[in-house]
């Protein structure tokens, strides 16, 4: 049985995260319009003019 190398385990985890992020970006490309970041307690305000 082989001993586990902590550096190798860390590298595998890091590579898996990078590949997973790339796959998500390929499947779900960014939207055409800009996104608006709102805090959880905020909501967009609409004013009638």
N, C-alpha and C positions, 0 to 999 in steps of 0.2 A: 504494500500500500504506500502511495506517495504522500509525503508531507505537503501540507498546503502552504503556499507562499502568500503572505499578506499583500505584498506589492502586486503580485499577479492577480489576486482576487480584486484588488482595488482597480487595476487597469481594466479588467474584464467588465466590471460594473460601470466604469466610466465610458468605455466603448459602447456598451449596450445602451446607455442613456443617450449618447450622441446619435446612434443609429435609430433609436426609437423616435427621437425628436425629428430627425430627417424624414422618417417614414410618415409621421403625422403631418409634416409640412408638405409632403408630396400628395397625400390623400386629401388634405384640407388646405388648399392654397389660401393666401391671405385675401381678404375682401378688397374690392376695388376702391371703396371709400375709406376715409380715415376713421379709426375707431376712437370713441370718446371714453376716457376712463373716468368713472364716477365712484366716489366713496360709497360705502354701503348705506350710509344714512342720507345721501343726497339723491335727488332725482332731477332729470332735466326739466327746466322751467319753460313753459310756453306762454308768451304774452300775445294777446290779440291786439292788433294795431289798427 
